[in-house]
Amino acid sequence: MPLSIGIVGLPNVGKSTLFNLLTKKGVEAANYPFCTIDPNVGVVKVPDFRLDKLAAVSKPKKVIPTAIEFVDIAGLVAGAHKGEGLGNQFLAHIRECSAICEVIRDFKDKNVIHVEGRVDPASDQETINMELIFADLASMEKRLEKTKKEAKSGDKVLIYQTLILDKIYQQLAAGKPVRDMIFDDEEYIFVKTLNLLTIKPIIYLLNVDETHSGDVLPGTKEQIIKINVKLEEEIVNLPEEEQAEYIKELGLEQSGLDRLVQTAYKTLGLETFFTTGADETRAWTVKLGTKAPQAAGEIHTDFIKGFVRAEVINWLKFVECGGEAKARELGLIRTEGKDYIVQDGDVCNFLINK
């Protein structure tokens, strides 16, 4: 399953507008490793200035960024866990995502009706979060009851699972998400199989206007990004060469959409390594902690089995040297073996035994 971020929120919070803007910043399907892209899925390039710097040195024929998938999920209403609105469909789609981006409205516009008749970000956040908790609670109640009955046989594995399920049930019954719990490695292996909604990483995106000020989501531990989606629409609709200049005029370092994509990438626990040469300069996605053979496998699965060693240099040193030849001359390219853990920003050349 591709790594994806599900965009959720109440109706009329700017969720679909955000998705459409992200899609405009997408990558060509030919550059994306999954064959079928549904209409409600956008594959978006992850902005990375390092890729441009490397390309300026290598002068390749092609430059290919890494990408992340965003899924536009039907608007949520109170009672979704009981099937209200598109409830069951909503929950099914979000279970398939790797993380959640929850869009919360904090803009005032009389022409855009709020489903609850008022703009109250903290209340909207609670509505959505409680729907996810209620859905997990119903799922855990059934699972716990079933496992308790089966555990009466004396099976040690089932007894162990019952203890974990009961802990999760108590957490949810207290109105708290499972992502706040701490599990050891063995417990987590089992917990992952439960496919819980509230264990998924979450980003809160506050859709603001010019009147926004201060914190409106008190006590939130997770990442909060404030974006004026209406303003982002103006930026995206400009010719690409004018966008950077307009962003500077607004006193911003980068667009809100770029900040969201980068935050989503990090929230999923991902990092980037690069390959570069005359034919292609490319960014590749791996999970944090990935070893060199598995990173090579992102390029081609056969590379895992045939991996011999990796030649590695940090991207900045590569750029400062002006390319591979000078880097070799200065002895800055390291040779790493099968146990090397790839670092964010590595430029890698994998030697493979064919």
N, C-alpha and C positions, 0 to 999 in steps of 0.2 A: 504494500500500500504506500503510495507517495506521501511524503510529509506535507500536511496541509493545515491551514488555519481556517476555522469556520467563523464567518462573520455573523454574529447574532445580535438581536435587539428587539425592542418593541416596534410596532409599526410606526412609520413616519419619524424615525430618528436620524435618517440620513444614511442608513445601512446600504441600500441598493445604489445610491448615488456614489458612495465611497467605493463600492465594488466596481462600478462602471468606470470610475476614474483610475482605479488600479489596473483594470483590464486595458485601458488606453496605454498604460506604461508596460504592457506585457512583452513577452519574447515570442519570436516566431515558433510555431509548433515544431518545425524541423529541428530546432535546437533543444527540444525538450524530450527526455528519454521515455516518456509514456505516450502510447499511441493515440488514445481516445480522450479528448477533452470535452466534457459535457458543457452545455450552454451556460450553466451556473458555476462554472469553474474557470478562474483566471490564473494563468501562469505568468508570474511577474518577475522581472529581472531584479536581482539584489544589487543596489547601487554600491560600487566599490571603486574608489579612486585608484587603488593599487593596480587594478587590472589595466587601466589607462596608462599608468606610469610604465608598467612592464611592456605594454604594446608599443609605447613610444621608443623603447630601447630595441625590441626585437623586430619591429616593423613587419608584423605577420600579415598574411593574406586575410585572415579572419580573426575576429575577437569575439569570444563567446562568454557571456556572464553566467554565473550560477543563478538558479531560479527557485522560487517558492510558490506554492499553490494556495490560492485563496478560494474559499467556497462560499457563495451567497446562499444563506439558509433562510427559509421562510420566516416572516415576522412572528415573534412569540407574543402570546397574551397570557394573562393570569389564567390558570387552569389547564395549561398545556399538558401537564403530566397526566391529566384525566382525559386528554383528547380534545380539549377546547381549541378552536381555530384549526390550525394545521398541526396540532400538538404532536401526535404520534409520528407524523412524517418529519417534523422538526427534530424530534429527539433521535430518530433513526439516523438522520443526516449528521447530526452533531457527534454521535457515537463513532462515526467513521473518520472524524477529523483528529489530528494530532494535538491541536491546541485550539483555544477559543479567543476570538477578539470580540469583546462585548461593547457595542456602540451605545452610548448613553447620550441623550439629548440635553444640551444646556444652551440652546439658542431660542430666541423668541421670534416667532413669525405667525401672525394671525391667519395667514393663508394656509398654514400647515397645521392641521388639527392633531392634537395629542390624544392618544387613545384613552387616557384617563382625564382629559379635560384640563390639565395643568402641567407646567414644566417643573419637575422635581427630580433632579438627577439621583439623589440618594434613594428615593422611593423606587425609581425605575430599576436601579441596581439591585435592590433587595428583591423586587418582584421576579426578575430573571434568575437571580441566584437561588431563590427559594424554589422556583420551578425545577431547577436542576437537582436540588437537594431532595425534593419530594419524589422525583422520578427515580433517583438512586435508592431512596428509602423503600419505595414499593418493590424495587428489584431485590434489595437485600432481605426484605421481610420474607419473600417467597424462598429465596435461596437458603436463608438461615433455617427456616422451618424444615425444609427438605433435608438439609445436611444434618440437623439435629436428630431427625428420625433415623437416618442411615447410620449415624455415629453410635446409636444404641447397640450396634453389632460389636462394638469394642474396637473397631478399626482405628488405629492410632493416627493415620493421616486425616481421616474424617473428623476425629476429635480435635486435632490441631487446627483444621480449617474452620471448625465451629467457633473456636476461640477468636480467630481473626475476624470472622464474619460478625460475631457479636460485638467486637470492638468497633468495627465500622458502623454497625447499626446504631450503636449508642452515640457515636459522633454525629451521624446524620439526624438522629432523633433530637439532638440538642441544637439542630439548625446550623451545623458547621460542616464545611466541605471536607472531603477526604484528603485533598491536597495539603491540608494543615497537619495531617498525621505523620508520624515517623514510623517507618517499617525497617526491619533489618533486611538483609539481602534475600534470605530464604522466604520471609513473609512476602516481600515485594514480588517475587516470582509468581506466587499465587494470586496476589491482589491484581496484577496486570491482566490476568485471565478474566476478571470480573467486568472489564470494559465499562468502568464507572465514568459518569459525566464529570463529577466534581473532583476527580483526581487529575484532570487535564490541566496543563498550565493555562493561565488566563492573562490577557491584556485588557485593560479598560481604556477604551477610546472615547474621550469626551468631545462631542461635536459642539464647538463653542461659536459664539459670535463676538462682535467688538465689545459687547457689554460685560463679557465674562470677567470675573475677578475672584481670586482666592480659591480655597479648597472647598469642593462641594461633595467630596466622597471621603469623609473623615474615617480614620481607622483602617483604611485599605492598605494591605501590605504589598499587594501586587503592583506591577508596573501600570502607571497611568500616563497616557499620551493625550495632550490637548491639541486638537486639530480643528481649524475652521474649514469645514468641508466645502462651503460655498466659495471661499477664497482659493482653495486647492483646485476647484473647477475652473476658475479664471486662469490659474497657472498652467494647467494641463492643456487648455484650449489655445494657448499661445504657441507659435512656432518653436520648435525645440531650441533653436539657437537664441531665442529671446527669453526663455524660461529662467535661465541662471541669472540673467541681469535683473529680471523682475524680482526674483527671490532676494537678491542683494538689496534692491531698493526698499524692500519690506523690512530690512534689517535682520533677515534670517540667514543662517548658515546653509540650510538645505530645506527642501520642501517637507511638509508634514507627511506626505505619502512615503517619501524616502525614509524618514525616521521610523514610520510604522513598519515598513518592510524589514529594515535592519533590526528593529526590536523583535519582530516576529521570528526572524532567523535565529537570533540569540536565545529567545524564549524556548525554542525547540532544541536547544543544546547543540547547535550546529557550528561548524567552523569551515574556513575556506583554505584550500591549498591551490597552487597554480602550476600549470605547465606552460612553457613558452618556447617559441622557436619561429623559424621563418614561415612555416605553414599556418600556425595557429597559436594564439595566446588565449588560455582558457582558465576559468575559475571552476573548481570542483567542490562539491559539498560532502562533508563527512561529519559524523557525530563526534563530539569531544571524546578524546581518549582512543581514537582509532589508530591501530598499528599500521605500519607501512604496507604490508601485503594487502590488507583490506582496502586501504586507500588506492592502491594500484588497481584493485578489483573494480573500483568505480569507473575506471577507464575501459577495462575489459575484464570480464570474470575470469578468463584464462590466466590473467596476470597473477592471480592469487597463488595458484599452484606453481607457476613458473618463476615466481619472485626469487631473485638472487640478492640484490641490494638496491639501495636508493642513494642517489646523489642529491644532496639537499643544501639549499642556501636560503637565508631570509630574503624576502622580496626587496627590502630597502637596500641591503648590501649589493644585491644583483643590479639594482638601478644605479647606485652610486658608482659601481665598477664600470658601468656602461655595457654590461653583457657578460655572457658565459666565458669568453676567451680570457678576459682580464681577471675575472673572478678565479679561474683555474690557476692562472699565473701567480696570483697572490695567495693561493692555497686556502681560499675561503669556502670552497665547496667541500662539504663533509660527506663521508661515506657512512651510511647507516644500514643496520641489519634488520632482521625480521621483528625484533622486539621494539624497534623505534616507534614512539608515539608521535604521529604527525602533529605539528603545531600550526596554529592559525597564521597564515602569511608565508608558509614555506613554499619555495619554488622547488619542485621535485622532478627528477629524471629517474625513471625506474628501469633497472636493468633486468631483463627477463630471459630465462632459459627456455628457448623454443624447442 
